[in-house]
C-alpha cells in the first residue's frame, strides 16, 4: 500500500494518511471508486492496493 500511495501522490493525487478507523474507511471507499474510473493499468492497480490496504487497517482497528 505504501508504494501505491507514493505512486499516486507522485502523479498529483492526494491520499489521506489518517490512522484512525474513520480515515481507513473513507480512504477505502474513495480509492475503491477511483479504481473503477478510466485509468491506466498502473493507477488502477495502485488504487485497488490502497483500498485493500485501508480495509486491512480498518479490520485491525476492530471496527
Secondary structure, DSSP 8 states (H G I E B T S, - for coil): -HHHHHHHHHTT-------SHHHHHHHHHHHHHHHTSS--HHHHHHHHHHHHHHHHHHHHHT-
